[in-house]
Amino acid sequence: MTSSLQDDTTAAARELPATITGAVLKAMRVAVGMSTRELAEAIGCSHQHLSRVESGKRSLTAGFGWPLAQAIADQLTHLNAEHYRAAER
């Protein structure tokens, strides 16, 4: 990744928690087929905290922006690879 693109991506990831709601976070998690525990482990928080964020009882802090974006991207890459392997059979 180029430095400029990485800087833009990092800046966007920092803003992610300020713009994402718990319902959107849950919808993204479910859409990529991750459990609360799996996503919580991937972003470095407890599943209880993530559950509270998804229910609107807590906010997602700026420190979770990049790990969240990375976890979702990694899961999408994994799902895409599985899709192509299945299509080759």
Secondary structure, DSSP 4 states (H G I P E B T S, - for coil): --HHHHHHHHHHHHHHHHH--HHHHHHHHHHTT--HHHHHHHHTS-HHHHHHHHTTSS---GGGHHHHHHHHHHHHHHHHHHHHHHHH-
